[in-house]
Amino acid sequence: MSVMAQTSPGTYIPADRPTAPGKKSAPMWAVLLAACAGQFLVVLDVSVVNTALPSMRADLGMSPLGLQWVVNSYSIAFAGFMLLGGRAGDLFGRKRMFLVGLALFTAASLAGGLAQADWQLLAARAVQGLGAAVLAPSTLTILTSAVPEGPARVRAIGTWSAVGAGGGAAGGLVGGVLTDLLSWRWVLLINVPIGALVILAGAAWLSESRASGTRRIDLPGAILVTAGLATLAYGIVQTEQKGWTAAETLVPLAAGLALLAAFLLVEARTKEPLMPLKLFRVRSVSAANAAMFMCGGGMFAMWYFMTLYAQNVLDYSPMKAGLALIPSSLTIVLGSKLAPRLMPVIGAKNVSVIGIVIAAAGFGWQSTMTADGAYVTAIMLPGIVMMLGAGLASTPLASLATSGAQPKDAGLVSGLINTSRTMGGSLGLAVLSTVAATTMAGSTTPQALTDGYAAAFRTSGIILLAGVVVMLLWMPGERSAARRREN
């Protein structure tokens, strides 16, 4: 197990041993630029495709339910292999995994941009997600290894966090502009020249580092959890077309659950598990991950349905749809910045509960949308409320999870909660898409589409309120968690 060094409250990173003593280091700004550029690409591609979805569907003849897999194939692969990517960086070197992940991500972007059939696009998106999972964990560790502890490192981490939030916020606008001015293919192809430049910069500027000690790669665990999530999500979407009792539904649902059960069995028996189950014995860790899973399930699909509503019902162009979501995109950044200021005053648990309640209210407001809604009341204001709540909730949930764990496990727990959020989002999108499609009953009129999207937003609000119940009944207070950690 690697030694952990605290960099800021609730944030721990592995202490590194240099692998190339005597080598002249690149300027800190160069390392920061390369690491942040990689992080920006990874986060951007979670949301950049949303405004291009209607164009993809028209060009490749994709089904409405199949559209969600453009998002899900990326996010499931990203979530399933994220912890494995972090371990690979520890074992084989962060710079090496940064370059390997970025090369894989860039090549998959090229393949997706040139896709001539829907299956080709979905396969490329899955490989993109795998590349992102290898790349993303290394970006922060590379940065913190290059910047000395103290105010400079805090500023560097703040820049890295802001770039990540900016990538998510910019996704809708970037996707809309590229789709409108060029084509949906450039939503993916734009990654190719940028990725190539970052690869060259990373090769020239980054120094290699590894965690002290040795670790095994839990490849079976990563494959089982990713396959289980994908199969379970496929079974969920089959319920709309085949019903709950059809073999086409029951077989993938049972197979998905069996794969996830096999994953838990492997994790319980392997010496170096991808997801150490012992961590979930800590009440705050298990409660925070359960709440984050539900928040991901309720909130992740917001951009997906808002984009479809704007383009398919209100007849916005891709660029206009991207511009329409800028206020809500900026609000989630505001909420993320506001949460740390409120946490010392009213407590992390209370801030997270308030944030989830605010988000649920926003989703309830959004569910009142109409087929002829005005921008301010049908998109902007409810979007601001939803994303303000999302920003307020995420930071304290992560803090609660890490504060309940031992310092040596804090880095792993941070990875777990990010994985829980992405996994919840992937399955949530499958559930909510099925709810929307069932409500539409095969109709594509503006009113039917509006009713379907509204049903999805209502369901999201219910999921979030269930998350509030989990927080209130399961999450211990910060004082009791601190006492257990000290003991």
C-alpha positions as CSV (number, residue, x, y, z in Angstrom):
1,M,0.0,0.0,0.0
2,S,1.4,3.4,-1.0
3,V,2.0,6.1,1.5
4,M,-0.5,9.0,1.3
5,A,0.3,12.6,1.6
6,Q,-2.4,15.2,2.4
7,T,-2.7,18.1,0.0
8,S,-5.9,19.8,1.0
9,P,-8.8,18.9,3.3
10,G,-10.3,15.7,2.1
11,T,-7.8,15.2,-0.7
12,Y,-5.1,12.6,-0.6
13,I,-2.6,11.5,-3.2
14,P,0.0,8.8,-3.4
15,A,3.5,9.8,-2.5
16,D,5.7,9.1,-5.5
17,R,9.2,7.9,-6.0
18,P,11.0,9.5,-8.9
19,T,12.0,7.1,-11.7
20,A,14.4,9.4,-13.6
21,P,16.7,11.1,-11.0
22,G,18.7,14.0,-12.4
23,K,16.4,14.6,-15.3
24,K,15.6,18.3,-15.7
25,S,11.9,19.0,-14.9
26,A,9.7,20.9,-17.3
27,P,8.2,24.2,-16.2
28,M,5.3,23.8,-13.9
29,W,3.0,25.7,-16.3
30,A,3.8,23.1,-19.0
31,V,2.9,20.2,-16.7
32,L,-0.2,21.9,-15.6
33,L,-1.2,22.7,-19.2
34,A,-0.7,19.1,-20.4
35,A,-2.5,17.5,-17.4
36,C,-5.4,19.9,-17.6
37,A,-5.8,19.5,-21.4
38,G,-6.1,15.7,-20.9
39,Q,-8.7,16.2,-18.1
40,F,-10.7,18.7,-20.2
41,L,-11.0,16.3,-23.2
42,V,-12.2,13.4,-20.9
43,V,-14.9,15.5,-19.2
44,L,-15.9,17.3,-22.4
45,D,-16.8,14.0,-24.1
46,V,-19.3,13.0,-21.4
47,S,-21.6,15.9,-22.6
48,V,-20.3,17.1,-25.9
49,V,-22.4,14.5,-27.9
50,N,-25.7,15.5,-26.4
51,T,-26.5,18.4,-28.8
52,A,-25.4,16.2,-31.7
53,L,-27.7,13.3,-30.9
54,P,-30.6,14.2,-33.2
55,S,-28.2,14.7,-36.1
56,M,-26.5,11.3,-35.3
57,R,-29.9,9.7,-35.3
58,A,-30.9,11.2,-38.6
59,D,-27.6,10.3,-40.3
60,L,-27.1,6.8,-39.0
61,G,-30.7,5.8,-38.6
62,M,-30.5,5.1,-34.9
63,S,-33.5,4.2,-32.8
64,P,-34.7,6.6,-30.0
65,L,-33.6,4.0,-27.4
66,G,-30.4,3.4,-29.2
67,L,-29.4,7.0,-28.9
68,Q,-28.8,6.7,-25.1
69,W,-26.0,4.2,-25.8
70,V,-24.0,7.0,-27.5
71,V,-23.8,8.4,-24.0
72,N,-23.9,5.1,-22.0
73,S,-21.3,3.2,-23.9
74,Y,-18.8,5.9,-23.0
75,S,-19.9,6.4,-19.4
76,I,-20.1,2.7,-18.6
77,A,-16.7,1.9,-19.9
78,F,-15.3,5.0,-18.1
79,A,-16.9,4.0,-14.8
80,G,-16.1,0.3,-15.0
81,F,-12.4,0.8,-15.8
82,M,-11.7,4.0,-13.9
83,L,-10.3,2.3,-10.8
84,L,-8.3,-0.1,-12.9
85,G,-6.8,2.9,-14.7
86,G,-5.7,4.4,-11.4
87,R,-4.0,1.1,-10.4
88,A,-2.3,0.8,-13.8
89,G,-0.8,4.3,-13.4
90,D,0.5,3.3,-10.0
91,L,2.1,0.1,-11.3
92,F,3.3,1.1,-14.8
93,G,3.8,4.8,-14.5
94,R,1.5,7.8,-14.6
95,K,3.1,9.4,-17.7
96,R,3.0,6.1,-19.6
97,M,-0.7,5.5,-18.8
98,F,-1.5,9.2,-19.6
99,L,0.0,8.8,-23.0
100,V,-1.5,5.3,-23.6
101,G,-5.0,6.4,-22.5
102,L,-4.8,9.6,-24.6
103,A,-3.7,7.7,-27.7
104,L,-6.5,5.2,-27.3
105,F,-9.0,8.0,-26.7
106,T,-7.8,9.9,-29.8
107,A,-7.8,6.9,-32.1
108,A,-11.4,6.0,-30.9
109,S,-12.5,9.6,-31.6
110,L,-11.2,9.2,-35.1
111,A,-13.1,5.9,-35.6
112,G,-16.3,7.4,-34.1
113,G,-16.1,10.4,-36.4
114,L,-15.8,8.2,-39.4
115,A,-18.5,5.7,-38.4
116,Q,-20.9,4.6,-41.1
117,A,-23.2,2.6,-39.0
118,D,-24.6,2.9,-35.5
119,W,-22.7,-0.1,-34.1
120,Q,-19.4,1.4,-35.3
121,L,-20.2,4.6,-33.4
122,L,-21.2,2.8,-30.2
123,A,-18.0,0.6,-30.3
124,A,-15.9,3.7,-30.8
125,R,-17.6,5.5,-27.9
126,A,-16.9,2.4,-25.6
127,V,-13.2,2.5,-26.6
128,Q,-13.2,6.2,-25.9
129,G,-14.5,5.5,-22.4
130,L,-11.8,2.9,-21.9
131,G,-9.1,5.4,-23.0
132,A,-10.6,8.0,-20.7
133,A,-10.6,5.6,-17.7
134,V,-6.8,4.9,-18.3
135,L,-6.0,8.6,-18.8
136,A,-8.1,10.4,-16.2
137,P,-6.7,9.0,-12.9
138,S,-3.2,10.0,-14.0
139,T,-3.9,13.7,-14.7
140,L,-4.3,14.8,-11.1
141,T,-1.4,12.6,-9.8
142,I,1.0,13.9,-12.5
143,L,0.1,17.5,-11.5
144,T,0.5,17.0,-7.8
145,S,3.8,15.2,-8.3
146,A,5.2,18.1,-10.2
147,V,4.0,21.0,-7.9
148,P,5.4,21.3,-4.4
149,E,3.1,21.2,-1.4
150,G,1.7,24.5,-0.3
151,P,-0.3,27.3,-1.9
152,A,1.1,26.5,-5.4
153,R,-0.3,23.0,-5.3
154,V,-3.6,24.2,-4.0
155,R,-3.8,26.7,-6.9
156,A,-2.9,23.9,-9.3
157,I,-5.6,21.6,-8.0
158,G,-8.1,24.4,-8.1
159,T,-7.2,25.0,-11.8
160,W,-7.5,21.3,-12.5
161,S,-10.9,21.2,-10.8
162,A,-12.1,24.3,-12.7
163,V,-11.0,22.8,-16.0
164,G,-12.9,19.7,-15.3
165,A,-16.1,21.6,-14.5
166,G,-15.5,23.8,-17.5
167,G,-15.3,20.8,-19.8
168,G,-18.6,19.6,-18.6
169,A,-20.1,23.0,-18.9
170,A,-18.7,23.7,-22.3
171,G,-19.8,20.3,-23.8
172,G,-23.3,21.4,-24.9
173,L,-22.0,24.6,-26.5
174,V,-19.0,23.1,-28.2
175,G,-21.1,20.2,-29.6
176,G,-23.8,22.6,-30.8
177,V,-21.4,24.9,-32.6
178,L,-19.5,22.0,-34.3
179,T,-22.8,20.3,-35.3
180,D,-24.3,23.5,-36.7
181,L,-21.2,24.8,-38.5
182,L,-19.7,21.5,-39.7
183,S,-21.4,18.2,-38.8
184,W,-22.0,15.9,-35.9
185,R,-18.8,14.0,-36.9
186,W,-16.7,16.9,-35.8
187,V,-17.9,16.6,-32.3
188,L,-15.6,13.5,-32.2
189,L,-13.0,14.4,-34.9
190,I,-12.1,17.6,-33.1
191,N,-10.4,15.4,-30.5
192,V,-7.9,14.1,-33.0
193,P,-5.7,17.2,-33.6
194,I,-6.1,18.3,-30.0
195,G,-5.3,14.8,-28.7
196,A,-2.2,14.6,-30.9
197,L,-0.9,17.9,-29.7
198,V,-1.4,16.9,-26.0
199,I,0.3,13.6,-26.7
200,L,3.4,15.5,-28.0
201,A,3.3,17.9,-25.1
202,G,2.9,15.1,-22.6
203,A,5.8,13.2,-24.1
204,A,8.0,16.2,-23.9
205,W,7.0,17.9,-20.7
206,L,5.8,15.2,-18.2
207,S,8.1,13.2,-16.0
208,E,7.5,9.6,-15.1
209,S,6.4,8.6,-11.6
210,R,5.1,5.5,-9.8
211,A,3.6,4.8,-6.4
212,S,5.9,3.2,-3.9
213,G,5.3,-0.5,-3.4
214,T,3.7,-2.9,-5.9
215,R,0.1,-3.6,-6.8
216,R,-1.6,-6.2,-8.9
217,I,-4.0,-5.4,-11.7
218,D,-7.5,-6.7,-11.0
219,L,-8.5,-7.1,-14.6
220,P,-11.2,-9.7,-14.0
221,G,-12.9,-7.3,-11.6
222,A,-12.9,-4.5,-14.1
223,I,-14.3,-6.7,-16.9
224,L,-17.0,-8.2,-14.7
225,V,-18.3,-4.9,-13.4
226,T,-18.3,-3.2,-16.8
227,A,-20.0,-6.2,-18.5
228,G,-22.5,-6.4,-15.7
229,L,-23.5,-2.8,-15.9
230,A,-23.8,-2.9,-19.7
231,T,-25.9,-6.1,-19.7
232,L,-28.1,-4.8,-16.9
233,A,-28.7,-1.5,-18.7
234,Y,-29.5,-3.4,-21.9
235,G,-32.1,-5.5,-20.0
236,I,-33.7,-2.3,-18.6
237,V,-34.2,-0.7,-22.0
238,Q,-35.6,-4.0,-23.3
239,T,-38.5,-3.7,-20.9
240,E,-40.1,-0.9,-23.0
241,Q,-40.3,-3.0,-26.2
242,K,-40.6,-6.5,-24.9
243,G,-42.2,-6.1,-21.4
244,W,-40.9,-7.3,-18.0
245,T,-41.7,-11.0,-18.5
246,A,-40.2,-11.6,-22.0
247,A,-37.1,-13.7,-22.3
248,E,-35.4,-10.8,-24.2
249,T,-35.7,-8.8,-21.0
250,L,-35.3,-11.4,-18.3
251,V,-32.1,-13.0,-19.8
252,P,-30.0,-9.9,-19.9
253,L,-31.3,-8.7,-16.5
254,A,-30.4,-12.0,-14.9
255,A,-27.1,-12.1,-16.7
256,G,-26.3,-8.6,-15.6
257,L,-27.1,-9.3,-12.0
258,A,-25.0,-12.6,-12.2
259,L,-22.0,-10.7,-13.6
260,L,-22.2,-8.1,-10.8
261,A,-22.5,-10.9,-8.2
262,A,-19.4,-12.5,-9.7
263,F,-17.7,-9.2,-9.5
264,L,-18.4,-9.0,-5.7
265,L,-17.2,-12.6,-5.3
266,V,-13.9,-11.8,-7.1
267,E,-13.5,-8.6,-5.0
268,A,-14.0,-10.5,-1.8
269,R,-11.4,-13.1,-2.6
270,T,-8.6,-11.3,-4.5
271,K,-5.6,-10.0,-2.7
272,E,-5.6,-6.7,-4.5
273,P,-9.3,-5.9,-5.2
274,L,-10.3,-3.2,-7.5
275,M,-13.0,-2.2,-5.0
276,P,-12.1,-3.4,-1.5
277,L,-15.5,-4.4,0.0
278,K,-14.1,-3.8,3.6
279,L,-14.4,-0.1,3.0
280,F,-18.2,-0.4,2.8
281,R,-18.2,-1.5,6.5
282,V,-17.6,2.2,7.3
283,R,-21.1,3.6,7.5
284,S,-20.2,7.0,6.1
285,V,-18.5,5.5,3.1
286,S,-21.3,3.1,2.2
287,A,-24.0,5.8,2.8
288,A,-22.1,8.4,0.7
289,N,-21.6,6.0,-2.1
290,A,-25.3,5.0,-2.0
291,A,-26.4,8.6,-2.1
292,M,-23.9,9.5,-4.9
293,F,-25.1,6.5,-6.9
294,M,-28.7,7.8,-6.6
295,C,-27.7,11.4,-7.3
296,G,-25.9,10.2,-10.4
297,G,-29.0,8.1,-11.4
298,G,-31.3,11.1,-11.0
299,M,-29.1,14.0,-12.3
300,F,-26.9,12.5,-15.1
301,A,-29.6,12.3,-17.7
302,M,-30.6,16.0,-17.3
303,W,-28.4,17.2,-20.2
304,Y,-29.6,14.3,-22.4
305,F,-33.3,15.1,-22.0
306,M,-32.9,18.9,-22.0
307,T,-31.1,18.7,-25.3
308,L,-33.7,16.4,-26.9
309,Y,-36.5,18.7,-25.6
310,A,-34.9,21.8,-26.9
311,Q,-34.3,20.3,-30.4
312,N,-37.1,17.8,-30.9
313,V,-39.9,19.8,-29.3
314,L,-38.9,23.5,-29.3
315,D,-37.1,23.2,-32.6
316,Y,-33.9,24.7,-31.5
317,S,-30.8,24.3,-33.7
318,P,-27.9,22.4,-32.1
319,M,-26.0,25.7,-31.5
320,K,-29.1,27.3,-29.9
321,A,-29.6,24.3,-27.7
322,G,-26.0,24.5,-26.5
323,L,-26.3,28.2,-25.8
324,A,-29.6,27.5,-24.0
325,L,-27.8,25.3,-21.4
326,I,-25.0,27.7,-20.6
327,P,-26.7,29.3,-17.5
328,S,-27.3,25.9,-15.9
329,S,-23.8,24.8,-16.9
330,L,-22.3,27.8,-15.1
331,T,-24.6,27.3,-12.1
332,I,-23.2,23.9,-11.3
333,V,-19.8,25.5,-11.1
334,L,-21.2,28.1,-8.8
335,G,-22.8,25.5,-6.5
336,S,-19.5,23.6,-6.4
337,K,-17.7,26.7,-5.3
338,L,-20.4,27.7,-2.7
339,A,-20.5,24.3,-1.0
340,P,-17.1,24.4,0.7
341,R,-18.0,27.8,2.2
342,L,-21.2,26.4,3.7
343,M,-19.8,23.1,4.9
344,P,-17.9,24.6,7.9
345,V,-21.0,26.6,8.9
346,I,-23.8,24.0,8.7
347,G,-22.0,20.7,8.1
348,A,-21.3,18.6,5.1
349,K,-24.3,16.3,5.6
350,N,-26.7,19.3,5.8
351,V,-25.3,20.9,2.7
352,S,-25.6,17.7,0.7
353,V,-29.2,17.2,1.9
354,I,-30.1,20.8,1.0
355,G,-28.4,20.4,-2.4
356,I,-30.3,17.2,-3.2
357,V,-33.6,18.8,-2.2
358,I,-33.0,21.8,-4.3
359,A,-32.1,19.6,-7.3
360,A,-35.2,17.5,-6.7
361,A,-37.3,20.7,-6.7
362,G,-35.7,21.8,-10.0
363,F,-36.5,18.4,-11.6
364,G,-40.1,18.7,-10.4
365,W,-40.3,22.2,-11.9
366,Q,-38.8,20.9,-15.2
367,S,-41.4,18.2,-15.3
368,T,-44.1,20.9,-15.8
369,M,-42.7,21.7,-19.3
370,T,-45.1,22.1,-22.2
371,A,-44.8,21.6,-25.9
372,D,-44.7,25.4,-26.5
373,G,-42.7,26.4,-23.5
374,A,-40.8,29.7,-23.3
375,Y,-37.0,29.5,-22.8
376,V,-36.9,31.3,-19.5
377,T,-39.5,29.2,-17.7
378,A,-39.1,25.9,-19.6
379,I,-35.3,25.6,-19.7
380,M,-33.3,28.3,-18.1
381,L,-34.8,28.8,-14.6
382,P,-35.5,25.1,-13.8
383,G,-32.1,24.2,-15.2
384,I,-30.4,26.7,-12.9
385,V,-32.2,25.2,-9.9
386,M,-31.4,21.6,-10.9
387,M,-27.7,22.3,-11.4
388,L,-27.3,24.6,-8.3
389,G,-28.5,21.7,-6.2
390,A,-26.2,19.3,-8.1
391,G,-23.2,21.5,-7.4
392,L,-24.1,21.9,-3.7
393,A,-24.5,18.2,-3.2
394,S,-21.4,16.7,-4.9
395,T,-18.6,18.2,-2.9
396,P,-19.9,17.4,0.6
397,L,-20.8,13.9,-0.4
398,A,-17.2,13.3,-1.5
399,S,-16.0,14.9,1.7
400,L,-18.2,12.7,3.8
401,A,-17.0,9.6,2.2
402,T,-13.3,10.4,2.6
403,S,-13.7,11.8,6.2
404,G,-15.1,8.5,7.3
405,A,-12.2,6.4,6.0
406,Q,-8.7,5.9,7.2
407,P,-6.2,8.4,5.7
408,K,-4.4,5.5,3.8
409,D,-7.7,4.7,2.1
410,A,-8.9,8.2,1.3
411,G,-7.5,8.2,-2.2
412,L,-9.3,4.9,-3.1
413,V,-12.5,6.1,-1.5
414,S,-12.4,9.3,-3.6
415,G,-12.1,7.0,-6.7
416,L,-15.0,4.9,-5.5
417,I,-17.4,7.8,-5.1
418,N,-16.6,9.1,-8.6
419,T,-17.2,5.5,-9.9
420,S,-20.5,5.3,-8.0
421,R,-21.7,8.6,-9.5
422,T,-20.9,7.5,-13.1
423,M,-22.3,4.0,-12.6
424,G,-25.5,5.5,-11.2
425,G,-25.7,7.9,-14.1
426,S,-25.4,5.1,-16.6
427,L,-28.1,2.9,-15.1
428,G,-30.2,6.0,-14.4
429,L,-30.1,7.0,-18.1
430,A,-31.3,3.5,-19.1
431,V,-34.2,3.6,-16.6
432,L,-35.3,7.2,-17.5
433,S,-35.1,6.6,-21.2
434,T,-37.3,3.6,-20.7
435,V,-39.8,5.7,-18.7
436,A,-39.8,8.3,-21.4
437,A,-40.3,5.8,-24.2
438,T,-43.1,4.0,-22.4
439,T,-44.9,7.3,-21.8
440,M,-44.5,8.3,-25.5
441,A,-46.0,4.9,-26.5
442,G,-44.4,5.1,-29.9
443,S,-45.7,8.6,-30.8
444,T,-43.3,11.3,-32.0
445,T,-45.7,14.3,-31.8
446,P,-44.4,17.3,-29.9
447,Q,-46.9,16.7,-27.1
448,A,-46.0,13.0,-26.8
449,L,-42.3,13.8,-26.7
450,T,-42.9,16.5,-24.0
451,D,-45.0,14.0,-21.9
452,G,-42.2,11.4,-22.2
453,Y,-39.4,13.9,-21.2
454,A,-41.6,15.2,-18.3
455,A,-42.1,11.7,-17.0
456,A,-38.3,11.2,-17.0
457,F,-37.8,14.4,-15.0
458,R,-40.5,13.5,-12.5
459,T,-38.8,10.1,-12.0
460,S,-35.5,11.8,-11.5
461,G,-37.0,13.9,-8.8
462,I,-38.3,10.8,-7.0
463,I,-34.9,9.1,-7.2
464,L,-33.3,12.2,-5.7
465,L,-35.8,12.3,-2.8
466,A,-35.0,8.7,-2.1
467,G,-31.4,9.8,-1.9
468,V,-32.4,12.4,0.7
469,V,-34.0,9.6,2.8
470,V,-30.7,7.6,2.5
471,M,-28.7,10.5,3.7
472,L,-31.1,11.2,6.7
473,L,-31.4,7.6,7.9
474,W,-28.0,6.1,7.0
475,M,-25.4,8.9,7.0
476,P,-23.8,9.4,10.5
477,G,-23.0,12.9,11.7
478,E,-19.5,14.2,11.1
479,R,-18.6,14.0,14.8
480,S,-19.3,10.3,15.1
481,A,-17.5,9.6,11.8
482,A,-14.5,11.5,13.1
483,R,-14.5,9.6,16.4
484,R,-14.6,6.3,14.6
485,R,-11.7,7.3,12.3
486,E,-9.6,8.3,15.3
487,N,-10.3,5.0,17.0
